[in-house]
Amino acid sequence: MARRNRYDIAAVPVAALGRFPAWLIAYDEEAEKGQSEGTIKPNEVGDAHLPGFRVADVRGADGTTALALVGGDLGVASMEDLDEVWLYLGGRSWCFSLGAETCTQDDPGDLLSRVRPSFFPFTVATRPVDLYEQPVDRIVFSVGAGGELTPGA
């Protein structure tokens, strides 16, 4: 990547997720060398309604912990805004699309539920973020092996 702290969303180092609790989709830098529409950058703007992500802690049913990014094009202010989850587990990334009642993995040929069935159900809980201009709630939900989404679980 041409700029510091810019990462492809599929390959964000876990250490970077620990340093920055909120991220933006770097649409404004997409044309720069080494960057693409999949590039994210730390959120220093303070607007929870911009396309971006919040860091979340994840705990699997088997006790395994991981980190995730939750968010999407509508921002990160509430559960209703979210449309995507990127789970960073075991040196890999797993992408899920969020619906009102479902959380579906984007690559059905490489399902996490087949690779790590004991991880399900897993719980996702966003970390607190103090940078936004308005308060944002903590978002918590669980995901079952069949893609069932349970808010507040």
mmCIF file of the C-alpha atoms, coordinates in Angstrom:
data_MODEL
# 
_entry.id   MODEL 
# 
loop_
_atom_site.group_PDB 
_atom_site.id 
_atom_site.type_symbol 
_atom_site.label_atom_id 
_atom_site.label_alt_id 
_atom_site.label_comp_id 
_atom_site.label_asym_id 
_atom_site.label_entity_id 
_atom_site.label_seq_id 
_atom_site.pdbx_PDB_ins_code 
_atom_site.Cartn_x 
_atom_site.Cartn_y 
_atom_site.Cartn_z 
_atom_site.occupancy 
_atom_site.B_iso_or_equiv 
_atom_site.pdbx_formal_charge 
_atom_site.auth_seq_id 
_atom_site.auth_comp_id 
_atom_site.auth_asym_id 
_atom_site.auth_atom_id 
_atom_site.pdbx_PDB_model_num 
ATOM 1   C CA . MET A 1 1   ? 0.000   0.000   0.000  1.00 0.00 ? 1   MET A CA 1 
ATOM 2   C CA . ALA A 1 2   ? 1.215   3.475   -0.839 1.00 0.00 ? 2   ALA A CA 1 
ATOM 3   C CA . ARG A 1 3   ? 0.063   5.133   2.385  1.00 0.00 ? 3   ARG A CA 1 
ATOM 4   C CA . ARG A 1 4   ? 0.647   4.141   5.972  1.00 0.00 ? 4   ARG A CA 1 
ATOM 5   C CA . ASN A 1 5   ? -2.055  2.102   7.746  1.00 0.00 ? 5   ASN A CA 1 
ATOM 6   C CA . ARG A 1 6   ? -3.869  1.180   4.536  1.00 0.00 ? 6   ARG A CA 1 
ATOM 7   C CA . TYR A 1 7   ? -4.858  -2.455  4.180  1.00 0.00 ? 7   TYR A CA 1 
ATOM 8   C CA . ASP A 1 8   ? -6.868  -4.680  1.925  1.00 0.00 ? 8   ASP A CA 1 
ATOM 9   C CA . ILE A 1 9   ? -9.855  -5.637  4.047  1.00 0.00 ? 9   ILE A CA 1 
ATOM 10  C CA . ALA A 1 10  ? -9.214  -9.343  3.451  1.00 0.00 ? 10  ALA A CA 1 
ATOM 11  C CA . ALA A 1 11  ? -5.697  -9.077  4.885  1.00 0.00 ? 11  ALA A CA 1 
ATOM 12  C CA . VAL A 1 12  ? -5.726  -6.643  7.820  1.00 0.00 ? 12  VAL A CA 1 
ATOM 13  C CA . PRO A 1 13  ? -3.092  -7.545  10.425 1.00 0.00 ? 13  PRO A CA 1 
ATOM 14  C CA . VAL A 1 14  ? -4.674  -8.365  13.775 1.00 0.00 ? 14  VAL A CA 1 
ATOM 15  C CA . ALA A 1 15  ? -2.250  -5.906  15.434 1.00 0.00 ? 15  ALA A CA 1 
ATOM 16  C CA . ALA A 1 16  ? -3.704  -3.070  13.318 1.00 0.00 ? 16  ALA A CA 1 
ATOM 17  C CA . LEU A 1 17  ? -7.224  -4.013  14.423 1.00 0.00 ? 17  LEU A CA 1 
ATOM 18  C CA . GLY A 1 18  ? -6.039  -3.662  18.010 1.00 0.00 ? 18  GLY A CA 1 
ATOM 19  C CA . ARG A 1 19  ? -4.594  -0.188  17.370 1.00 0.00 ? 19  ARG A CA 1 
ATOM 20  C CA . PHE A 1 20  ? -7.558  1.335   15.539 1.00 0.00 ? 20  PHE A CA 1 
ATOM 21  C CA . PRO A 1 21  ? -11.150 0.676   16.726 1.00 0.00 ? 21  PRO A CA 1 
ATOM 22  C CA . ALA A 1 22  ? -12.826 2.215   13.654 1.00 0.00 ? 22  ALA A CA 1 
ATOM 23  C CA . TRP A 1 23  ? -12.068 2.068   9.927  1.00 0.00 ? 23  TRP A CA 1 
ATOM 24  C CA . LEU A 1 24  ? -13.259 3.761   6.751  1.00 0.00 ? 24  LEU A CA 1 
ATOM 25  C CA . ILE A 1 25  ? -13.503 2.337   3.266  1.00 0.00 ? 25  ILE A CA 1 
ATOM 26  C CA . ALA A 1 26  ? -10.852 4.381   1.441  1.00 0.00 ? 26  ALA A CA 1 
ATOM 27  C CA . TYR A 1 27  ? -12.958 5.208   -1.607 1.00 0.00 ? 27  TYR A CA 1 
ATOM 28  C CA . ASP A 1 28  ? -11.201 8.576   -1.902 1.00 0.00 ? 28  ASP A CA 1 
ATOM 29  C CA . GLU A 1 29  ? -7.842  6.797   -2.378 1.00 0.00 ? 29  GLU A CA 1 
ATOM 30  C CA . GLU A 1 30  ? -8.997  4.005   -4.683 1.00 0.00 ? 30  GLU A CA 1 
ATOM 31  C CA . ALA A 1 31  ? -7.061  5.310   -7.715 1.00 0.00 ? 31  ALA A CA 1 
ATOM 32  C CA . GLU A 1 32  ? -3.752  5.502   -5.846 1.00 0.00 ? 32  GLU A CA 1 
ATOM 33  C CA . LYS A 1 33  ? -1.052  2.966   -6.637 1.00 0.00 ? 33  LYS A CA 1 
ATOM 34  C CA . GLY A 1 34  ? -1.330  -0.171  -4.515 1.00 0.00 ? 34  GLY A CA 1 
ATOM 35  C CA . GLN A 1 35  ? -4.875  0.563   -3.367 1.00 0.00 ? 35  GLN A CA 1 
ATOM 36  C CA . SER A 1 36  ? -8.296  -0.589  -4.522 1.00 0.00 ? 36  SER A CA 1 
ATOM 37  C CA . GLU A 1 37  ? -11.975 -0.519  -3.611 1.00 0.00 ? 37  GLU A CA 1 
ATOM 38  C CA . GLY A 1 38  ? -11.082 -3.093  -0.933 1.00 0.00 ? 38  GLY A CA 1 
ATOM 39  C CA . THR A 1 39  ? -8.680  -0.734  0.854  1.00 0.00 ? 39  THR A CA 1 
ATOM 40  C CA . ILE A 1 40  ? -9.546  0.459   4.341  1.00 0.00 ? 40  ILE A CA 1 
ATOM 41  C CA . LYS A 1 41  ? -7.922  3.101   6.536  1.00 0.00 ? 41  LYS A CA 1 
ATOM 42  C CA . PRO A 1 42  ? -8.283  4.182   10.174 1.00 0.00 ? 42  PRO A CA 1 
ATOM 43  C CA . ASN A 1 43  ? -11.324 6.397   10.757 1.00 0.00 ? 43  ASN A CA 1 
ATOM 44  C CA . GLU A 1 44  ? -10.157 9.809   11.937 1.00 0.00 ? 44  GLU A CA 1 
ATOM 45  C CA . VAL A 1 45  ? -13.255 11.667  10.741 1.00 0.00 ? 45  VAL A CA 1 
ATOM 46  C CA . GLY A 1 46  ? -15.662 10.885  13.586 1.00 0.00 ? 46  GLY A CA 1 
ATOM 47  C CA . ASP A 1 47  ? -18.789 10.224  11.512 1.00 0.00 ? 47  ASP A CA 1 
ATOM 48  C CA . ALA A 1 48  ? -20.461 6.855   12.190 1.00 0.00 ? 48  ALA A CA 1 
ATOM 49  C CA . HIS A 1 49  ? -22.608 7.208   9.059  1.00 0.00 ? 49  HIS A CA 1 
ATOM 50  C CA . LEU A 1 50  ? -19.727 7.035   6.576  1.00 0.00 ? 50  LEU A CA 1 
ATOM 51  C CA . PRO A 1 51  ? -18.986 3.711   4.853  1.00 0.00 ? 51  PRO A CA 1 
ATOM 52  C CA . GLY A 1 52  ? -16.720 1.853   7.234  1.00 0.00 ? 52  GLY A CA 1 
ATOM 53  C CA . PHE A 1 53  ? -16.240 -0.697  9.983  1.00 0.00 ? 53  PHE A CA 1 
ATOM 54  C CA . ARG A 1 54  ? -15.918 -1.100  13.742 1.00 0.00 ? 54  ARG A CA 1 
ATOM 55  C CA . VAL A 1 55  ? -13.655 -3.642  15.407 1.00 0.00 ? 55  VAL A CA 1 
ATOM 56  C CA . ALA A 1 56  ? -15.488 -6.401  17.263 1.00 0.00 ? 56  ALA A CA 1 
ATOM 57  C CA . ASP A 1 57  ? -14.473 -9.171  19.621 1.00 0.00 ? 57  ASP A CA 1 
ATOM 58  C CA . VAL A 1 58  ? -15.660 -12.631 18.599 1.00 0.00 ? 58  VAL A CA 1 
ATOM 59  C CA . ARG A 1 59  ? -16.056 -15.719 20.778 1.00 0.00 ? 59  ARG A CA 1 
ATOM 60  C CA . GLY A 1 60  ? -16.832 -19.123 19.358 1.00 0.00 ? 60  GLY A CA 1 
ATOM 61  C CA . ALA A 1 61  ? -18.852 -21.813 21.121 1.00 0.00 ? 61  ALA A CA 1 
ATOM 62  C CA . ASP A 1 62  ? -15.607 -23.758 21.559 1.00 0.00 ? 62  ASP A CA 1 
ATOM 63  C CA . GLY A 1 63  ? -14.023 -20.830 23.473 1.00 0.00 ? 63  GLY A CA 1 
ATOM 64  C CA . THR A 1 64  ? -11.861 -19.646 20.577 1.00 0.00 ? 64  THR A CA 1 
ATOM 65  C CA . THR A 1 65  ? -11.533 -15.867 20.364 1.00 0.00 ? 65  THR A CA 1 
ATOM 66  C CA . ALA A 1 66  ? -10.947 -13.755 17.277 1.00 0.00 ? 66  ALA A CA 1 
ATOM 67  C CA . LEU A 1 67  ? -11.397 -10.248 15.931 1.00 0.00 ? 67  LEU A CA 1 
ATOM 68  C CA . ALA A 1 68  ? -13.779 -8.993  13.277 1.00 0.00 ? 68  ALA A CA 1 
ATOM 69  C CA . LEU A 1 69  ? -14.712 -5.872  11.383 1.00 0.00 ? 69  LEU A CA 1 
ATOM 70  C CA . VAL A 1 70  ? -18.436 -5.150  11.173 1.00 0.00 ? 70  VAL A CA 1 
ATOM 71  C CA . GLY A 1 71  ? -19.952 -2.427  9.021  1.00 0.00 ? 71  GLY A CA 1 
ATOM 72  C CA . GLY A 1 72  ? -20.507 -1.583  5.415  1.00 0.00 ? 72  GLY A CA 1 
ATOM 73  C CA . ASP A 1 73  ? -21.672 1.095   3.030  1.00 0.00 ? 73  ASP A CA 1 
ATOM 74  C CA . LEU A 1 74  ? -24.323 2.544   5.367  1.00 0.00 ? 74  LEU A CA 1 
ATOM 75  C CA . GLY A 1 75  ? -21.979 3.154   8.278  1.00 0.00 ? 75  GLY A CA 1 
ATOM 76  C CA . VAL A 1 76  ? -21.688 1.670   11.749 1.00 0.00 ? 76  VAL A CA 1 
ATOM 77  C CA . ALA A 1 77  ? -24.120 3.599   13.953 1.00 0.00 ? 77  ALA A CA 1 
ATOM 78  C CA . SER A 1 78  ? -26.582 0.733   14.554 1.00 0.00 ? 78  SER A CA 1 
ATOM 79  C CA . MET A 1 79  ? -27.257 -2.923  13.811 1.00 0.00 ? 79  MET A CA 1 
ATOM 80  C CA . GLU A 1 80  ? -29.562 -1.850  10.969 1.00 0.00 ? 80  GLU A CA 1 
ATOM 81  C CA . ASP A 1 81  ? -26.633 -0.118  9.221  1.00 0.00 ? 81  ASP A CA 1 
ATOM 82  C CA . LEU A 1 82  ? -24.428 -3.195  9.073  1.00 0.00 ? 82  LEU A CA 1 
ATOM 83  C CA . ASP A 1 83  ? -24.221 -5.326  5.947  1.00 0.00 ? 83  ASP A CA 1 
ATOM 84  C CA . GLU A 1 84  ? -20.862 -7.080  6.266  1.00 0.00 ? 84  GLU A CA 1 
ATOM 85  C CA . VAL A 1 85  ? -18.675 -8.980  8.745  1.00 0.00 ? 85  VAL A CA 1 
ATOM 86  C CA . TRP A 1 86  ? -15.012 -9.803  8.185  1.00 0.00 ? 86  TRP A CA 1 
ATOM 87  C CA . LEU A 1 87  ? -13.854 -12.459 10.655 1.00 0.00 ? 87  LEU A CA 1 
ATOM 88  C CA . TYR A 1 88  ? -10.093 -12.863 11.187 1.00 0.00 ? 88  TYR A CA 1 
ATOM 89  C CA . LEU A 1 89  ? -9.530  -16.355 12.564 1.00 0.00 ? 89  LEU A CA 1 
ATOM 90  C CA . GLY A 1 90  ? -6.617  -18.756 12.413 1.00 0.00 ? 90  GLY A CA 1 
ATOM 91  C CA . GLY A 1 91  ? -4.561  -16.623 10.047 1.00 0.00 ? 91  GLY A CA 1 
ATOM 92  C CA . ARG A 1 92  ? -7.422  -16.363 7.553  1.00 0.00 ? 92  ARG A CA 1 
ATOM 93  C CA . SER A 1 93  ? -10.266 -13.984 6.803  1.00 0.00 ? 93  SER A CA 1 
ATOM 94  C CA . TRP A 1 94  ? -13.869 -15.026 6.332  1.00 0.00 ? 94  TRP A CA 1 
ATOM 95  C CA . CYS A 1 95  ? -16.447 -12.635 4.836  1.00 0.00 ? 95  CYS A CA 1 
ATOM 96  C CA . PHE A 1 96  ? -20.152 -12.749 5.708  1.00 0.00 ? 96  PHE A CA 1 
ATOM 97  C CA . SER A 1 97  ? -23.075 -10.710 4.368  1.00 0.00 ? 97  SER A CA 1 
ATOM 98  C CA . LEU A 1 98  ? -25.571 -9.524  6.966  1.00 0.00 ? 98  LEU A CA 1 
ATOM 99  C CA . GLY A 1 99  ? -29.305 -9.437  6.423  1.00 0.00 ? 99  GLY A CA 1 
ATOM 100 C CA . ALA A 1 100 ? -32.133 -8.691  8.832  1.00 0.00 ? 100 ALA A CA 1 
ATOM 101 C CA . GLU A 1 101 ? -32.148 -12.274 10.144 1.00 0.00 ? 101 GLU A CA 1 
ATOM 102 C CA . THR A 1 102 ? -29.203 -13.935 8.415  1.00 0.00 ? 102 THR A CA 1 
ATOM 103 C CA . CYS A 1 103 ? -25.425 -13.892 8.274  1.00 0.00 ? 103 CYS A CA 1 
ATOM 104 C CA . THR A 1 104 ? -24.345 -15.713 5.121  1.00 0.00 ? 104 THR A CA 1 
ATOM 105 C CA . GLN A 1 105 ? -20.761 -16.534 4.255  1.00 0.00 ? 105 GLN A CA 1 
ATOM 106 C CA . ASP A 1 106 ? -19.784 -15.048 0.891  1.00 0.00 ? 106 ASP A CA 1 
ATOM 107 C CA . ASP A 1 107 ? -17.740 -18.046 -0.300 1.00 0.00 ? 107 ASP A CA 1 
ATOM 108 C CA . PRO A 1 108 ? -20.017 -21.110 -0.120 1.00 0.00 ? 108 PRO A CA 1 
ATOM 109 C CA . GLY A 1 109 ? -17.206 -23.308 -1.444 1.00 0.00 ? 109 GLY A CA 1 
ATOM 110 C CA . ASP A 1 110 ? -15.108 -22.741 1.686  1.00 0.00 ? 110 ASP A CA 1 
ATOM 111 C CA . LEU A 1 111 ? -17.582 -22.613 4.549  1.00 0.00 ? 111 LEU A CA 1 
ATOM 112 C CA . LEU A 1 112 ? -16.285 -21.863 8.037  1.00 0.00 ? 112 LEU A CA 1 
ATOM 113 C CA . SER A 1 113 ? -19.056 -24.112 9.383  1.00 0.00 ? 113 SER A CA 1 
ATOM 114 C CA . ARG A 1 114 ? -17.398 -27.058 7.593  1.00 0.00 ? 114 ARG A CA 1 
ATOM 115 C CA . VAL A 1 115 ? -13.822 -26.136 8.507  1.00 0.00 ? 115 VAL A CA 1 
ATOM 116 C CA . ARG A 1 116 ? -14.514 -25.233 12.166 1.00 0.00 ? 116 ARG A CA 1 
ATOM 117 C CA . PRO A 1 117 ? -17.977 -26.580 13.103 1.00 0.00 ? 117 PRO A CA 1 
ATOM 118 C CA . SER A 1 118 ? -17.203 -26.353 16.842 1.00 0.00 ? 118 SER A CA 1 
ATOM 119 C CA . PHE A 1 119 ? -16.845 -22.564 16.497 1.00 0.00 ? 119 PHE A CA 1 
ATOM 120 C CA . PHE A 1 120 ? -20.628 -22.207 16.002 1.00 0.00 ? 120 PHE A CA 1 
ATOM 121 C CA . PRO A 1 121 ? -22.592 -20.455 17.244 1.00 0.00 ? 121 PRO A CA 1 
ATOM 122 C CA . PHE A 1 122 ? -20.237 -17.506 17.630 1.00 0.00 ? 122 PHE A CA 1 
ATOM 123 C CA . THR A 1 123 ? -20.912 -14.143 19.260 1.00 0.00 ? 123 THR A CA 1 
ATOM 124 C CA . VAL A 1 124 ? -19.791 -10.775 17.893 1.00 0.00 ? 124 VAL A CA 1 
ATOM 125 C CA . ALA A 1 125 ? -19.574 -7.674  20.132 1.00 0.00 ? 125 ALA A CA 1 
ATOM 126 C CA . THR A 1 126 ? -18.287 -4.309  18.899 1.00 0.00 ? 126 THR A CA 1 
ATOM 127 C CA . ARG A 1 127 ? -15.648 -2.528  20.934 1.00 0.00 ? 127 ARG A CA 1 
ATOM 128 C CA . PRO A 1 128 ? -16.338 0.930   22.360 1.00 0.00 ? 128 PRO A CA 1 
ATOM 129 C CA . VAL A 1 129 ? -15.328 3.828   20.110 1.00 0.00 ? 129 VAL A CA 1 
ATOM 130 C CA . ASP A 1 130 ? -14.891 7.342   21.514 1.00 0.00 ? 130 ASP A CA 1 
ATOM 131 C CA . LEU A 1 131 ? -14.137 9.127   18.271 1.00 0.00 ? 131 LEU A CA 1 
ATOM 132 C CA . TYR A 1 132 ? -17.653 9.534   16.853 1.00 0.00 ? 132 TYR A CA 1 
ATOM 133 C CA . GLU A 1 133 ? -19.428 12.888  17.065 1.00 0.00 ? 133 GLU A CA 1 
ATOM 134 C CA . GLN A 1 134 ? -22.576 11.196  18.366 1.00 0.00 ? 134 GLN A CA 1 
ATOM 135 C CA . PRO A 1 135 ? -22.787 8.248   20.772 1.00 0.00 ? 135 PRO A CA 1 
ATOM 136 C CA . VAL A 1 136 ? -22.972 4.824   19.146 1.00 0.00 ? 136 VAL A CA 1 
ATOM 137 C CA . ASP A 1 137 ? -24.371 1.763   20.864 1.00 0.00 ? 137 ASP A CA 1 
ATOM 138 C CA . ARG A 1 138 ? -22.463 -1.432  21.423 1.00 0.00 ? 138 ARG A CA 1 
ATOM 139 C CA . ILE A 1 139 ? -23.656 -3.960  18.851 1.00 0.00 ? 139 ILE A CA 1 
ATOM 140 C CA . VAL A 1 140 ? -23.899 -7.618  19.865 1.00 0.00 ? 140 VAL A CA 1 
ATOM 141 C CA . PHE A 1 141 ? -25.216 -10.565 17.868 1.00 0.00 ? 141 PHE A CA 1 
ATOM 142 C CA . SER A 1 142 ? -24.659 -14.285 17.437 1.00 0.00 ? 142 SER A CA 1 
ATOM 143 C CA . VAL A 1 143 ? -24.402 -16.390 14.295 1.00 0.00 ? 143 VAL A CA 1 
ATOM 144 C CA . GLY A 1 144 ? -25.480 -20.018 14.018 1.00 0.00 ? 144 GLY A CA 1 
ATOM 145 C CA . ALA A 1 145 ? -23.922 -22.625 11.711 1.00 0.00 ? 145 ALA A CA 1 
ATOM 146 C CA . GLY A 1 146 ? -26.898 -22.301 9.347  1.00 0.00 ? 146 GLY A CA 1 
ATOM 147 C CA . GLY A 1 147 ? -26.483 -18.508 9.099  1.00 0.00 ? 147 GLY A CA 1 
ATOM 148 C CA . GLU A 1 148 ? -29.123 -17.624 11.702 1.00 0.00 ? 148 GLU A CA 1 
ATOM 149 C CA . LEU A 1 149 ? -28.548 -14.127 13.085 1.00 0.00 ? 149 LEU A CA 1 
ATOM 150 C CA . THR A 1 150 ? -29.661 -13.378 16.640 1.00 0.00 ? 150 THR A CA 1 
ATOM 151 C CA . PRO A 1 151 ? -29.301 -9.709  17.668 1.00 0.00 ? 151 PRO A CA 1 
ATOM 152 C CA . GLY A 1 152 ? -28.363 -8.951  21.254 1.00 0.00 ? 152 GLY A CA 1 
ATOM 153 C CA . ALA A 1 153 ? -27.337 -12.527 21.984 1.00 0.00 ? 153 ALA A CA 1 
# 
